């Protein structure tokens, strides 16, 4: 959307408002004006109902249709620009996926990678758009190019759906503030598990170095007891996760 905004004024002037830069700039503001209204409403919907990935998918489809209609001049300028405003609003849900995928200690890195990816697109796409505009000053091919970019976004959204289903990430589900506060992140669960195992190993090493005898009659009995204890800990973790949310349970099973 940002690379399109860089050429939107000239685009609209050439395609729809011949030599009327004022009307072209006014029309250019339609997607952002629509996003001002739709982003908070969609945010409330996602918080209460879920559906992040569904909205991202709808946004990619809307992006394709909006730019295709702009290139075709099928419905004038207003309708396609409103569709682009909806696409822009829905695809902002990418940012809402970060806290659920990454633990709190990795938020800065995750947001940095996502921002760097956006800046990379802002850098590369104008370099591709410039020769297209030079070849076709009517901006028709430029509209089709942005529609093709939307097709790549659609494939990316479908990939997210597949990964969410495969790894039970829960990106399309509803997560309340209370659940997020009660359930630790998967990364914190894994770190706690590693620290507990390290503490147990250190304790066993201290007992062995002190020359203390094992409370078990033989090695097999001790091994069976340890395995039973490990199974019990996993069962307790399972019950803890199930009291918070079904998704947290699945994530815990996959990581433990």
DRENDO-1510 file (C-alpha; in Angstrom, 1 decimal, always signed):
<recs>
REC; n; res; u; v; w
REC; 1; UNK; +0.0; +0.0; +0.0 .
REC; 2; UNK; +2.8; +2.4; +0.8 .
REC; 3; UNK; +4.6; +2.0; -2.6 .
REC; 4; UNK; +1.2; +2.6; -4.3 .
REC; 5; UNK; +0.8; +5.9; -2.3 .
REC; 6; UNK; +4.1; +7.1; -3.7 .
REC; 7; UNK; +2.6; +7.2; -7.2 .
REC; 8; UNK; -1.1; +7.5; -6.3 .
REC; 9; UNK; -1.5; +11.2; -7.1 .
REC; 10; UNK; -0.1; +10.9; -10.6 .
REC; 11; UNK; -1.8; +7.6; -11.1 .
REC; 12; UNK; -5.3; +9.0; -10.4 .
REC; 13; UNK; -4.6; +12.2; -12.3 .
REC; 14; UNK; -3.6; +10.3; -15.4 .
REC; 15; UNK; -6.3; +7.6; -15.2 .
REC; 16; UNK; -9.3; +9.5; -13.8 .
REC; 17; UNK; -8.8; +13.3; -13.3 .
REC; 18; UNK; -7.1; +14.7; -16.4 .
REC; 19; UNK; -5.0; +17.8; -15.4 .
REC; 20; UNK; -7.0; +18.1; -12.1 .
REC; 21; UNK; -4.4; +17.6; -9.4 .
REC; 22; UNK; -6.7; +18.8; -6.6 .
REC; 23; UNK; -9.4; +16.1; -7.3 .
REC; 24; UNK; -6.7; +13.5; -7.7 .
REC; 25; UNK; -5.2; +14.3; -4.3 .
REC; 26; UNK; -8.6; +14.3; -2.8 .
REC; 27; UNK; -9.3; +10.9; -4.2 .
REC; 28; UNK; -5.9; +9.7; -3.0 .
REC; 29; UNK; -7.0; +10.3; +0.6 .
REC; 30; UNK; -10.0; +7.9; +0.3 .
REC; 31; UNK; -8.1; +4.7; +1.4 .
REC; 32; UNK; -6.5; +6.3; +4.4 .
REC; 33; UNK; -9.8; +8.0; +5.4 .
REC; 34; UNK; -11.6; +4.7; +5.2 .
REC; 35; UNK; -8.9; +3.0; +7.3 .
REC; 36; UNK; -9.4; +5.6; +10.0 .
REC; 37; UNK; -12.9; +4.3; +10.5 .
REC; 38; UNK; -12.4; +0.6; +9.8 .
REC; 39; UNK; -9.2; -0.2; +11.7 .
REC; 40; UNK; -10.6; +0.4; +15.2 .
REC; 41; UNK; -13.8; -1.5; +14.3 .
REC; 42; UNK; -11.9; -4.4; +12.9 .
REC; 43; UNK; -9.6; -4.4; +16.0 .
REC; 44; UNK; -12.6; -4.7; +18.2 .
REC; 45; UNK; -14.0; -7.5; +16.1 .
REC; 46; UNK; -10.7; -9.4; +16.2 .
REC; 47; UNK; -10.4; -9.0; +20.0 .
REC; 48; UNK; -13.9; -10.3; +20.6 .
REC; 49; UNK; -14.3; -12.8; +17.8 .
REC; 50; UNK; -10.9; -13.7; +16.5 .
REC; 51; UNK; -10.3; -14.2; +12.8 .
REC; 52; UNK; -6.9; -12.5; +12.3 .
REC; 53; UNK; -5.9; -14.8; +9.4 .
REC; 54; UNK; -9.3; -14.6; +7.8 .
REC; 55; UNK; -9.1; -10.8; +7.7 .
REC; 56; UNK; -5.6; -10.9; +6.3 .
REC; 57; UNK; -6.9; -13.2; +3.5 .
REC; 58; UNK; -9.8; -11.0; +2.8 .
REC; 59; UNK; -7.4; -8.0; +2.7 .
REC; 60; UNK; -5.2; -9.7; +0.1 .
REC; 61; UNK; -8.2; -10.5; -2.1 .
REC; 62; UNK; -9.5; -6.9; -1.7 .
REC; 63; UNK; -6.0; -5.6; -2.6 .
REC; 64; UNK; -6.1; -7.6; -5.9 .
REC; 65; UNK; -9.7; -6.5; -6.8 .
REC; 66; UNK; -9.1; -2.8; -5.9 .
REC; 67; UNK; -6.0; -2.4; -8.1 .
REC; 68; UNK; -7.6; -4.5; -10.9 .
REC; 69; UNK; -10.7; -2.3; -10.9 .
REC; 70; UNK; -8.5; +0.9; -10.8 .
REC; 71; UNK; -6.5; -0.4; -13.9 .
REC; 72; UNK; -9.7; -1.3; -15.7 .
REC; 73; UNK; -11.7; +1.9; -14.8 .
REC; 74; UNK; -14.7; -0.4; -14.3 .
REC; 75; UNK; -16.4; +1.4; -11.3 .
REC; 76; UNK; -14.7; +4.8; -11.4 .
REC; 77; UNK; -12.2; +5.7; -8.7 .
REC; 78; UNK; -14.2; +5.8; -5.5 .
REC; 79; UNK; -15.3; +2.2; -5.2 .
REC; 80; UNK; -11.8; +0.7; -5.9 .
REC; 81; UNK; -10.2; +3.1; -3.5 .
REC; 82; UNK; -12.7; +2.2; -0.8 .
REC; 83; UNK; -11.9; -1.5; -1.4 .
REC; 84; UNK; -8.2; -0.6; -1.0 .
REC; 85; UNK; -9.0; +1.1; +2.2 .
REC; 86; UNK; -10.6; -2.1; +3.5 .
REC; 87; UNK; -7.5; -4.1; +2.3 .
REC; 88; UNK; -5.2; -1.7; +4.1 .
REC; 89; UNK; -7.2; -2.0; +7.3 .
REC; 90; UNK; -7.4; -5.8; +7.4 .
REC; 91; UNK; -3.8; -6.5; +6.5 .
REC; 92; UNK; -2.6; -4.5; +9.5 .
REC; 93; UNK; -3.5; -7.7; +11.5 .
REC; 94; UNK; +0.0; -8.9; +10.6 .
REC; 95; UNK; +1.2; -6.8; +13.6 .
REC; 96; UNK; -1.3; -8.4; +15.9 .
REC; 97; UNK; +0.1; -11.9; +15.2 .
REC; 98; UNK; +3.6; -11.0; +16.6 .
REC; 99; UNK; +2.8; -11.1; +20.4 .
REC; 100; UNK; +1.1; -14.5; +20.1 .
REC; 101; UNK; +4.0; -16.1; +18.0 .
REC; 102; UNK; +6.9; -14.7; +20.0 .
REC; 103; UNK; +7.6; -14.5; +23.7 .
REC; 104; UNK; +7.9; -11.1; +25.4 .
REC; 105; UNK; +11.7; -11.3; +25.2 .
REC; 106; UNK; +11.6; -11.5; +21.4 .
REC; 107; UNK; +9.1; -8.8; +20.6 .
REC; 108; UNK; +11.7; -6.2; +19.6 .
REC; 109; UNK; +13.4; -8.6; +17.3 .
REC; 110; UNK; +10.2; -9.8; +15.7 .
REC; 111; UNK; +8.9; -6.3; +15.1 .
REC; 112; UNK; +12.3; -5.2; +13.8 .
REC; 113; UNK; +12.2; -8.0; +11.2 .
REC; 114; UNK; +8.7; -7.2; +10.2 .
REC; 115; UNK; +9.5; -3.5; +9.8 .
REC; 116; UNK; +12.7; -4.3; +7.9 .
REC; 117; UNK; +10.6; -6.4; +5.5 .
REC; 118; UNK; +8.2; -3.6; +4.9 .
REC; 119; UNK; +11.0; -1.1; +4.3 .
REC; 120; UNK; +12.6; -3.6; +1.8 .
REC; 121; UNK; +9.3; -3.7; -0.1 .
REC; 122; UNK; +9.1; +0.1; -0.1 .
REC; 123; UNK; +12.7; +0.2; -1.5 .
REC; 124; UNK; +12.3; -2.4; -4.2 .
REC; 125; UNK; +8.8; -1.9; -5.6 .
REC; 126; UNK; +9.4; +1.8; -6.7 .
REC; 127; UNK; +12.4; +0.5; -8.7 .
REC; 128; UNK; +10.1; -1.9; -10.5 .
REC; 129; UNK; +7.2; +0.6; -11.0 .
REC; 130; UNK; +9.4; +3.3; -12.5 .
REC; 131; UNK; +10.2; +1.5; -15.8 .
REC; 132; UNK; +6.5; +0.3; -16.0 .
REC; 133; UNK; +5.3; +3.8; -15.9 .
REC; 134; UNK; +7.9; +4.9; -18.4 .
REC; 135; UNK; +6.7; +2.2; -20.8 .
REC; 136; UNK; +3.0; +2.9; -20.2 .
REC; 137; UNK; +2.4; +6.5; -19.1 .
REC; 138; UNK; -1.4; +5.8; -18.8 .
REC; 139; UNK; -0.7; +3.8; -15.6 .
REC; 140; UNK; -2.9; +0.9; -16.7 .
REC; 141; UNK; +0.0; -1.6; -16.5 .
REC; 142; UNK; +1.0; -0.1; -13.2 .
REC; 143; UNK; -2.5; -1.0; -11.8 .
REC; 144; UNK; -2.1; -4.5; -13.1 .
REC; 145; UNK; +1.4; -4.8; -11.5 .
REC; 146; UNK; +0.0; -3.9; -8.1 .
REC; 147; UNK; -2.8; -6.5; -8.6 .
REC; 148; UNK; +0.0; -9.1; -9.2 .
REC; 149; UNK; +1.7; -8.0; -6.0 .
REC; 150; UNK; -1.7; -8.7; -4.3 .
REC; 151; UNK; -1.7; -12.2; -5.7 .
REC; 152; UNK; +1.7; -12.9; -4.0 .
REC; 153; UNK; +0.1; -11.5; -0.8 .
REC; 154; UNK; -2.8; -13.9; -1.3 .
REC; 155; UNK; -0.4; -16.9; -1.5 .
REC; 156; UNK; +1.4; -15.6; +1.6 .
REC; 157; UNK; -1.9; -15.5; +3.5 .
REC; 158; UNK; -2.8; -19.0; +2.4 .
REC; 159; UNK; +0.6; -20.2; +3.6 .
REC; 160; UNK; -0.1; -18.6; +7.0 .
REC; 161; UNK; -3.4; -20.5; +7.1 .
REC; 162; UNK; -1.6; -23.8; +6.4 .
REC; 163; UNK; +1.1; -23.1; +9.0 .
REC; 164; UNK; -1.5; -22.1; +11.6 .
REC; 165; UNK; -3.4; -25.4; +11.0 .
REC; 166; UNK; -0.2; -27.5; +10.9 .
REC; 167; UNK; +1.4; -26.2; +14.1 .
REC; 168; UNK; -1.8; -25.2; +16.0 .
REC; 169; UNK; -0.6; -21.6; +16.4 .
REC; 170; UNK; -4.1; -20.2; +17.2 .
REC; 171; UNK; -3.7; -17.1; +15.1 .
REC; 172; UNK; -7.3; -17.3; +13.9 .
REC; 173; UNK; -8.7; -17.7; +17.4 .
REC; 174; UNK; -9.9; -15.3; +20.0 .
REC; 175; UNK; -7.5; -14.5; +22.8 .
REC; 176; UNK; -8.7; -12.4; +25.8 .
REC; 177; UNK; -6.4; -10.3; +27.9 .
REC; 178; UNK; -7.0; -12.5; +30.9 .
REC; 179; UNK; -6.0; -15.7; +29.0 .
REC; 180; UNK; -2.9; -14.1; +27.7 .
REC; 181; UNK; -2.0; -12.9; +31.2 .
REC; 182; UNK; -2.7; -16.3; +32.8 .
REC; 183; UNK; -1.0; -18.5; +30.3 .
REC; 184; UNK; +2.8; -18.1; +29.9 .
REC; 185; UNK; +4.2; -17.9; +26.4 .
REC; 186; UNK; +5.5; -21.1; +24.8 .
REC; 187; UNK; +9.1; -19.7; +24.9 .
REC; 188; UNK; +8.8; -19.1; +28.6 .
REC; 189; UNK; +7.4; -22.6; +29.1 .
REC; 190; UNK; +10.4; -24.1; +27.2 .
REC; 191; UNK; +12.9; -22.0; +29.2 .
REC; 192; UNK; +11.3; -23.0; +32.5 .
REC; 193; UNK; +11.5; -26.6; +31.5 .
REC; 194; UNK; +15.1; -26.3; +30.5 .
REC; 195; UNK; +16.0; -24.6; +33.8 .
REC; 196; UNK; +14.1; -27.2; +35.8 .
REC; 197; UNK; +15.9; -30.0; +34.0 .
REC; 198; UNK; +19.3; -28.3; +34.6 .
REC; 199; UNK; +18.5; -27.9; +38.3 .
REC; 200; UNK; +17.6; -31.5; +38.6 .
REC; 201; UNK; +20.8; -32.6; +36.8 .
REC; 202; UNK; +22.9; -30.4; +39.0 .
REC; 203; UNK; +21.2; -31.8; +42.1 .
REC; 204; UNK; +21.8; -35.3; +41.0 .
REC; 205; UNK; +25.5; -34.5; +40.3 .
REC; 206; UNK; +25.9; -33.0; +43.8 .
REC; 207; UNK; +24.4; -36.1; +45.4 .
REC; 208; UNK; +26.7; -38.3; +43.4 .
REC; 209; UNK; +29.8; -36.2; +44.1 .
REC; 210; UNK; +29.0; -36.3; +47.8 .
REC; 211; UNK; +29.1; -40.1; +47.8 .
REC; 212; UNK; +25.4; -40.4; +48.9 .
REC; 213; UNK; +23.7; -43.7; +48.1 .
REC; 214; UNK; +20.7; -43.9; +45.9 .
REC; 215; UNK; +17.3; -44.5; +47.7 .
REC; 216; UNK; +16.5; -47.1; +45.1 .
REC; 217; UNK; +17.5; -50.8; +45.3 .
REC; 218; UNK; +18.7; -50.9; +41.7 .
REC; 219; UNK; +19.2; -48.6; +38.7 .
REC; 220; UNK; +16.0; -49.9; +36.9 .
REC; 221; UNK; +13.8; -48.9; +39.8 .
REC; 222; UNK; +15.3; -45.4; +39.9 .
REC; 223; UNK; +14.8; -45.0; +36.1 .
REC; 224; UNK; +11.2; -46.1; +36.3 .
REC; 225; UNK; +10.6; -43.6; +39.1 .
REC; 226; UNK; +12.1; -40.7; +37.2 .
REC; 227; UNK; +10.1; -41.6; +34.1 .
REC; 228; UNK; +6.9; -41.6; +36.2 .
REC; 229; UNK; +7.8; -38.3; +37.7 .
REC; 230; UNK; +8.4; -36.8; +34.2 .
REC; 231; UNK; +5.1; -38.1; +33.0 .
REC; 232; UNK; +3.3; -36.6; +36.0 .
REC; 233; UNK; +5.0; -33.2; +35.4 .
REC; 234; UNK; +3.8; -33.3; +31.8 .
REC; 235; UNK; +0.3; -34.2; +32.9 .
REC; 236; UNK; +0.3; -31.3; +35.4 .
REC; 237; UNK; +1.4; -29.0; +32.6 .
REC; 238; UNK; -1.3; -30.3; +30.4 .
REC; 239; UNK; -4.0; -29.7; +33.0 .
REC; 240; UNK; -2.6; -26.2; +33.6 .
REC; 241; UNK; -2.8; -25.3; +30.0 .
REC; 242; UNK; -6.2; -26.8; +29.5 .
REC; 243; UNK; -7.5; -24.5; +32.3 .
REC; 244; UNK; -6.4; -21.5; +30.3 .
REC; 245; UNK; -7.2; -22.2; +26.7 .
REC; 246; UNK; -7.3; -25.2; +24.3 .
REC; 247; UNK; -4.8; -23.6; +22.0 .
REC; 248; UNK; -2.2; -23.1; +24.8 .
REC; 249; UNK; -2.6; -26.9; +25.6 .
REC; 250; UNK; -1.8; -27.8; +22.0 .
REC; 251; UNK; +1.2; -25.5; +21.9 .
REC; 252; UNK; +2.5; -26.9; +25.2 .
REC; 253; UNK; +2.2; -30.5; +23.9 .
REC; 254; UNK; +4.1; -29.6; +20.8 .
REC; 255; UNK; +6.9; -27.9; +22.7 .
REC; 256; UNK; +7.3; -30.3; +25.6 .
</recs>
